[in-house]
Amino acid sequence: MEKVGGGEKFQFKMKKLILLVFAVFLSLAFVSFVSAVVESHGIPLTLTTQQAGWYGMEIKLNTNINLTRVEALGDYPKVKILNSSLNVISSSDLVNGNATFNDFSLSAGETYYIVVDDDAGAKYTIHYNESVAVGTYPIVNDYFNWTGALDHNNITYTTRAYAIVNVEFEAKPPPKIDLISPANNSVLSVTGTNFTANYSFSDYNLTNATYYIWNSTGIFNNSVVVDISGTENSTTEYIDGFVLGDYEWNVLVCYRNDTYSNCSFADSNFTFTVGAALIDLTYNNKTYETSSETFIAEFDILEGAEISLAQLVYNGTNYTISNLTYPNATHLILTKIIDIPLNPNPFQNTTNNFFFRFTYAGNQIQETSTYNQEIGFINLQKCNSTYSTTTLNFTYRDEFDNSEINANENSTSMEATFHYWLGYGSVYKNYSFQNLSMSDSQVKFCLYPSHITLKTDMDMDYEATDYSPRQYYFRNATLTNQTREIPLILLLTEYSVKFFVTLKQGTDFFSDGIVTISKYFTGEGEYRTIGMRKSDDKGEFIEYFDLDKNYKFSVVKDGVSYGTIEKWITCQEAPCTLTLNLEDISADIWQGYYDYFATNVAYNLTYDDDTKLVTFTFNDLTGLAQYFRLEVLQTKYNETSAVICNQTLYTTAGTLTCNLTGYEGQFTAKAYVSRSPEKFVDYFNFAISTIKETLGLTGILVTLFLIITIALAGVWNPAVGIALLVFSILMMSILGFTALSYTTVTAVIIIGLILIIKMRT
């Protein structure tokens, strides 16, 4: 064997490489040439999902298809219809240029294709023309017209080529199958029900219908078969045996003509659930974030079904329902109250969805349909051009003369945090305001929308240049579109003394107590609130006092009033300290705590017969009251009541008195609190009589017994007895033995006269 040197070997390899590159180039050129010929001359192409032309043309249900053969080379082929899986579902010879299909069935929503077969069965081919873009074929009404399809001239290949110049598809109405009941997405609370369906098919005769029902495990029932006839029909069949769960149902309808028969389902299944069926739902379609809303739902339930858990699923949050009421074995009422969550955007309305979820014994779960609730947003902030409904107006005032502080000369500052809400307060919004250098002596806060009533907790630190700092608090205060004027009292630093105050209850420190501090102004004869403080975890807080003055400290915690402590403020040496012990609180009975007319006001309205003083002691637990008012009236027969006292105190806690020394007769004491507008708090009637003072307690008792004896003297005659009783009540009122109002006495007299007249007739 002859050996080849290194240079020759290299030349040999290069020749092989050049030949390989040349072969690849020829192959690519050939492929390009074939492709160009195919695309320009309409050679039949193998059917693939990427090809255009006929491929992808949709045929409607029950369509007669006519194809006209313009030119053919070789034997007559077959024209076939394929489904989306490219399986042949119908075939027709091309006879006299026409192919007609009458024996196939199509399903709605599926795509079918027309192909021309070379009749060898090996492959399907379709004609393609690059001049006709895919998706541009004209569609007119129910007809699909394609004209001028293929370039069938100059065909030089022996494979068959067909140019289809005109094809029309006319859709015939499909068989109409209407599922009636149970309605789609319905809920059944029974184990059996009637199933109803209607049928119509003008082109075929109906033969029979089979009811199909499926559950999660497959076919639940398909044994109900009914004979039907004609072109229109309706059937109703009772099917039972259902248990808790979700189901689907449909009807398979069979039909035929002289040459063809087939069966079809309705276009889509209907679903139903066996479980709790909602029969009534009560809720507000529109509400606001943070508001308290009640949802009441009534259900028919499957007898014997054990519900282990019921929930309101609101905006993705599960709220367990503990209030389940069963009026009977198949009726359930659910009630749930929630505070509406905050909107995603604090300044935009939103829509929340909710539904009910049941968990049955065995952990089977059922969920109801979803319902919607429109949610408006609420807002509380410093007023501006957008939010202009003023609810709070804080005014900086000097403690000595109650004058408004000039903020241009004494710059003011404020740090405040609000929690505000509409419902029970479990959900609330936050707003914080801070400005450490203002030239404003008034700061206004506005609410939105203007018609709502907000509740708020507020913590505020405030001060002014040359004044000692102080604090103010709201707790569960009510805000409306009526402006509340709140004074922020400050004491000049040159007159103020810093005190470290400790609040105790016995030997224990009293933490988180809200202490309203009121100072007695001698020249005005009244206590006026000068600030509010909050005790820390050691019961301590700081306050700046005016020495040698009398102060009252009203203590509230968690909405409960602990009463009022009165102290004379002195300091012997710095640091000045003060201890307030709740055990030193006087034995006042806070009779009006959470009174119906004056919510969140603790008060005591009394009259002392020895001192002749009417006393109204009060404490607004919210810290929002602008003023309290005490009115004392003297009532007289046939005369307008005379006003003895009408005193107003602009403060949140304090005492008002009315001295009735020298007065005699019937009196009414009335108490009011500012609630924008003014709200009535309480009243009571009392009598001042010199006869009582002259006779003393023993004399009063003897006189009362004599009057009662006079009344009882008429027992022998009911009419006379009633007359004497009325006379006795009148005399006790006149003499001051009772504190009955004249309205009450007049009513007693009228009722007595009516009874006497009835007895005499």
Summary of the structure (lengths in Angstrom):
residues: 761
radius of gyration: 47.7
end to end distance: 159.9
largest distance: 164.8
contacts: 2263
relative contact order: 0.05
helix: 13%
strand: 47%
